[in-house]
Amino acid sequence: EVQLVESGGGLVKPGGSLRLSCAASGFTLSRDTMHWVRQAPGKGLEWVSCISSSSSYIYYADSMKGRFTISRDNAKNSLYLQMNSLRAEDTAVYYCGGGNDYGDYVMGAWGQGTLVTVSS
Amino acid sequence: QSALTQPASVSGSPGQSITISCTGTSSDVGTYNYVSWYQQHPGKAPKLMIYDVSNRPSGVSNRFSGSKSGNTASLTISGLQAEDEADYYCTSYTSSSTLVFGGGTKLTVL
């Protein structure tokens, strides 16, 4: 069974940093472009970033550029999101998604999400 | 990149068909056949329902179908069932090599 499990969320003060992780099981994450998507409380889904299978291509939503860094360790079957200079508006559930061989722009599998709360 | 435009809500009775629209621009939906649809029940992670405009992943009911005309993509659910009640989101690849989501549509099964 394909499974993605996020971790690393929590409460952080404005201006602080947090590193999210996403561990894959049941499939080889290294073959797929992987994404981070977030959802603020009571709001819709917002695409955050993606990274190609070999890390050759990395893209970010405009509001995250310069503050967030996506990376992956294919040997560990894991995906990461380093978030710096966090703001209250970054408060959201963060999901990792991708895989299942539907293509680079499709999130065939999703994790359960990890909550990031930015508050003083 | 502006969000794709979806109706905030749609509703239908069991057995009926409904269609959810997703309007973008020539920089996303209008140019690329990389439109996907996701279903999200309250408190749950999203689930892929349609990819590449009209393809259904294995395991998704054939009551779900997708199409596109110009800058607007559509998701149609036929034979509505109570379990279809959820939020639905479209997403498209863009000319900036990013993805953009729609604002989401709440489907109510009456």
Interface residues (C-beta under 8 A of the other chain):
Chain A: H35 V37 G44 L45 E46 W47 C50 Y57 Y59 Y60 A61 D62 Y95 G97 N100 Y102 G103 Y105 V106 M107 G108 W110 G111 Q112 G113
Chain B: Q1 A3 Y34 S36 Y38 Q40 A45 P46 K47 L48 Y51 D52 N55 P57 D87 Y89 T91 Y93 S96 S97 T98 L99 V100 F101 G102 G103 G104
